[in-house]
Amino acid sequence: MVYSRIAGTGSFLPEKVLTNADLEKMVDTSDAWIQERTGIRERRIVADGETTTDLAAGALENALAAAGRSASDLDLIIVATCTPDSLFPSTAVRLQRRFGISTLPGLDLNAACSGFIYGLSIADNMIRAGSNRCIAVIGAERMSTILDWNDRGTCVLFGDGAGAVILEAAETQGVISTHIHADGKHEDLLYHDMAQNAVIMQGNEVFKVAVRTLERIVDQTLDANGLEKTAVDWLIPHQANLRIMLATARRLGLAEDRVIVTVDTHGNTSAASIPLALDHGVRSGAIQRGETLLMESFGAGFTWGSALVKY
């Protein structure tokens, strides 16, 4: 039996920090208001000319180093992003060129904030099927490029960055299961308006649907594997809103200190948020080999998903 396991993690963040105090000078908002409702204190923003490919390349380089791998070991690159540098060629193909690995297949996918979980699910199934043995799964976003910086309801929420994992074939189980879903009937609650090049969101309604949906995906994931809530060592949620994250933790009966939290310093980095949080947990020494991780996400579409992983 062939399984997939996470061999290494990596992340990359732009240097520019945009604090809530900075935003107070730009729109009618306050640090207290933002923190109370979202848990965000600051976020990273790309510099002029800094691309999604730049962010993805930095995360991939760090993940390869952590895995003890080189780019030539890869046989597939998957990049989850809703803010690519262009519609084509894909970010994955640009990474192939940058790392000097020709003929390697690569693809971008867009499932908004659930993109990384979707990518991980695809990679896990490709490895289990025997089609691939070493896959890079990357979430990379420049959310700052699709925001209306006059809209205080959205511009305070998002940030830029990239996270990556190297997934490789293994004889022992790493990725236990993945579960991905979508439902387009709530499309009007959260979407990108191309004419305005801006994120449009009905925040209160999104919050309500997200909490209910994430409760269901947690139960589905545990039930599918015949596990009790106590089997989960760490919750690594999509980093969108601290209140939603802690509500999911309570559902699991997890203490708050068993939730990996980066939303306070990263904001919502969409598809990049889970791999960024995972890498933070690993590099900080919190997450240890052999522990069971539950990653879960919810995003525009609506899309949602989970991955149960033995790290």
Secondary structure, 3 states (H helix, E strand, C coil): CCEEEEEEEEEECCCEEEEHHHHHCCCCCCHHHHHHHHCCCEEEECCCCCCHHHHHHHHHHHHHHHHCCCHHHCCEEEEECCCCCCCCCCHHHHHHHHCCCCCCCEEEECCHHHHHHHHHHHHHHHHHCCCCCEEEEEEEEEHHHHCCCCCCCCCCCECEEEEEEEEEEECCCCEEEEEEEECHHHHHHEEEECCCCEEEECHHHHHHHHHHHHHHHHHHHHHHCCCCHHHCCEEEECCCCHHHHHHHHHHHCCCHHHECCCHHHHCECHHHHHHHHHHHHHHCCCCCCCCEEEEEEEECCCEEEEEEEEC
